Amino acid sequence: MKLAIRRTYLGDRLCFPEVVEGRLVDVQAAYARMLETRGSHRDDAIPRSRREVAETLPALLQTDPDLGLVRAVHEWVQSAAGLGDLTEDCTWSAERATFGPPIGRPQTIWGMTANYPRDRQAPRTPRGLQGFLKAPSALAGPYDELRYPAISQRVDPELELAVVIGRRSRGLEQGTAMAAVAGYVALVDTGARDVSELDNNRMDRGKGCDTFAIVGPWFVTADEIPDPHALAVRFWVNGELRQDGSTSEMFHDIPEQLCWLTEALTLAPGDVVSTGTPPGVRSVVPTDRLRGEIEGLGVVENLVVAEQATPTTPSATGTPTTAVAMGASR
């Protein structure tokens, strides 16, 4: 099952993609319609759907780690779409600009580093497990612009398989750790390496700039990805294939990463662990066009846009502040 986020005038809406051609099916609206077809009055079905189906993936997983109700709605939608029971008011148009990050607003986004070989020609020399926390404010949708910050001159995007946690987890064990995984997303983990170097090699700012965590186009449940350690990972810049690898190249597999991480902290439903990236990462510049694809998880496409500092303006407190403007119209 796949879940996407559609940005609307009602806020972000959790939707089923790829069921109705050219449309996204609103999960809450579809559930209300399902209840109607089974005898509920519309005035009862709508508030019930709002109560029983959370509006974000983390909230959904918090109440139902197996996504049982949403799976039942998805099965009904697949059947109803062919029978004409799915009315148009259950769907949204699917313009690319309307897609948001399907993972909502997780409490924790963790990125693994040095988990793949840098050079396939060199001997495999695994490094110890290591990583960093990534700011949730860095999240962006699968077709959003990648903003090139004015404070950097070296921006490196890299495509990664990311794990979405389904159950609150601490002290996971190797043999059972995968039971904590609800599903997967593609994540473009971007960093400003020169900013990190200025910050004594700390990654907080350099990895946390706005739009430096592009996610999507949808969340895919774990049952649809039989082996997450055998997925093709490909990333293009202006049509040039820069990363052409496989998750089989990981030094430390997903269970090992999760066990190591939960020795120290608790992962909550909806939290994200990005598992590292194959070799081939190189810097980009404004106007570059990016395309990333992970087998079974869909495609992201993004335009790199310069962010420029504007003249200093006074704040409400009278203290001078520097605003930021986009270098290209949106």
RAPEVEN-V72814 format. One record per backbone hydrogen bond with DSSP energy under -1.0 kcal/mol. CO is the residue of the C=O (numbers start at 1). NH is the residue of the N-H. E is the energy in kcal/mol with one decimal. If there is no record, write none. Layout:
co->CO nh->NH e->E
co->CO nh->NH e->E
This chain:
co->1 nh->221 e->-2.4
co->3 nh->219 e->-3.0
co->4 nh->15 e->-3.0
co->5 nh->100 e->-2.1
co->6 nh->13 e->-2.5
co->8 nh->11 e->-1.7
co->13 nh->6 e->-2.7
co->14 nh->27 e->-2.7
co->15 nh->4 e->-2.9
co->16 nh->25 e->-2.4
co->20 nh->23 e->-2.2
co->22 nh->94 e->-1.1
co->24 nh->92 e->-2.8
co->25 nh->16 e->-2.7
co->26 nh->30 e->-2.6
co->27 nh->31 e->-2.2
co->28 nh->32 e->-2.3
co->29 nh->33 e->-2.2
co->30 nh->34 e->-2.5
co->31 nh->35 e->-2.4
co->32 nh->36 e->-2.0
co->33 nh->37 e->-2.3
co->35 nh->40 e->-2.5
co->36 nh->39 e->-2.0
co->41 nh->44 e->-1.4
co->41 nh->45 e->-2.8
co->42 nh->46 e->-2.3
co->44 nh->48 e->-1.6
co->45 nh->49 e->-2.4
co->46 nh->50 e->-1.8
co->47 nh->51 e->-1.8
co->48 nh->52 e->-2.4
co->49 nh->53 e->-1.9
co->56 nh->60 e->-2.2
co->57 nh->61 e->-2.7
co->58 nh->62 e->-1.8
co->59 nh->63 e->-1.5
co->60 nh->64 e->-2.1
co->64 nh->67 e->-2.1
co->67 nh->71 e->-2.4
co->68 nh->72 e->-1.8
co->69 nh->73 e->-2.2
co->70 nh->74 e->-2.5
co->71 nh->75 e->-2.4
co->72 nh->76 e->-2.0
co->73 nh->77 e->-2.8
co->74 nh->78 e->-2.3
co->75 nh->79 e->-1.6
co->76 nh->80 e->-3.6
co->77 nh->81 e->-2.6
co->79 nh->83 e->-1.1
co->80 nh->84 e->-1.4
co->80 nh->85 e->-1.5
co->87 nh->90 e->-1.9
co->88 nh->91 e->-2.0
co->90 nh->26 e->-2.8
co->92 nh->24 e->-2.9
co->95 nh->98 e->-1.8
co->96 nh->99 e->-1.8
co->98 nh->7 e->-3.6
co->101 nh->104 e->-1.3
co->108 nh->272 e->-2.4
co->109 nh->134 e->-3.0
co->110 nh->274 e->-3.4
co->111 nh->132 e->-2.1
co->115 nh->251 e->-2.9
co->119 nh->122 e->-1.0
co->130 nh->113 e->-2.3
co->132 nh->111 e->-2.9
co->135 nh->138 e->-2.2
co->136 nh->139 e->-1.7
co->138 nh->213 e->-2.1
co->140 nh->215 e->-2.3
co->141 nh->144 e->-1.1
co->142 nh->301 e->-1.7
co->146 nh->305 e->-2.7
co->148 nh->307 e->-2.5
co->149 nh->152 e->-1.7
co->154 nh->193 e->-1.0
co->155 nh->284 e->-2.4
co->156 nh->191 e->-1.6
co->158 nh->189 e->-2.4
co->160 nh->187 e->-2.6
co->161 nh->275 e->-2.7
co->162 nh->185 e->-2.1
co->163 nh->273 e->-2.4
co->164 nh->182 e->-2.7
co->164 nh->183 e->-1.4
co->165 nh->270 e->-3.4
co->169 nh->267 e->-2.6
co->173 nh->176 e->-1.3
co->173 nh->177 e->-1.6
co->176 nh->179 e->-1.6
co->177 nh->180 e->-2.0
co->178 nh->181 e->-1.6
co->180 nh->166 e->-3.6
co->182 nh->222 e->-2.4
co->183 nh->164 e->-2.8
co->184 nh->220 e->-2.5
co->185 nh->162 e->-2.6
co->186 nh->216 e->-2.0
co->187 nh->160 e->-2.3
co->187 nh->189 e->-1.0
co->188 nh->214 e->-1.5
co->191 nh->156 e->-2.8
co->192 nh->196 e->-1.8
co->193 nh->197 e->-2.2
co->194 nh->198 e->-1.9
co->195 nh->199 e->-1.4
co->196 nh->201 e->-2.0
co->197 nh->200 e->-1.0
co->199 nh->202 e->-1.6
co->203 nh->207 e->-2.8
co->206 nh->192 e->-2.4
co->209 nh->212 e->-2.0
co->212 nh->190 e->-2.2
co->213 nh->140 e->-1.9
co->214 nh->188 e->-3.1
co->219 nh->3 e->-2.2
co->220 nh->184 e->-2.7
co->221 nh->224 e->-1.8
co->222 nh->225 e->-1.6
co->227 nh->230 e->-1.4
co->231 nh->247 e->-2.2
co->232 nh->295 e->-2.4
co->233 nh->245 e->-2.9
co->234 nh->293 e->-2.9
co->235 nh->242 e->-2.8
co->235 nh->243 e->-1.9
co->236 nh->291 e->-2.1
co->237 nh->240 e->-2.1
co->240 nh->237 e->-2.4
co->243 nh->235 e->-2.1
co->245 nh->233 e->-2.6
co->246 nh->249 e->-1.9
co->247 nh->250 e->-1.5
co->253 nh->257 e->-2.3
co->254 nh->258 e->-2.7
co->255 nh->259 e->-2.5
co->256 nh->260 e->-2.3
co->257 nh->261 e->-2.6
co->258 nh->262 e->-2.5
co->261 nh->264 e->-1.5
co->261 nh->265 e->-1.7
co->262 nh->171 e->-2.0
co->267 nh->169 e->-2.9
co->268 nh->271 e->-2.4
co->271 nh->165 e->-2.8
co->272 nh->110 e->-2.9
co->273 nh->163 e->-3.1
co->274 nh->112 e->-2.6
co->285 nh->288 e->-2.0
co->288 nh->304 e->-2.8
co->289 nh->238 e->-3.3
co->290 nh->302 e->-1.8
co->291 nh->236 e->-3.4
co->292 nh->300 e->-2.5
co->293 nh->234 e->-2.6
co->294 nh->297 e->-2.7
co->298 nh->294 e->-1.4
co->300 nh->292 e->-2.6
co->302 nh->290 e->-3.5
co->303 nh->146 e->-2.3
co->304 nh->287 e->-3.3
co->305 nh->148 e->-3.2
co->306 nh->327 e->-3.7
co->308 nh->325 e->-2.7
co->313 nh->321 e->-2.7
co->315 nh->318 e->-1.6
co->319 nh->315 e->-1.5
co->321 nh->313 e->-2.8
co->323 nh->310 e->-2.0
co->325 nh->308 e->-2.9
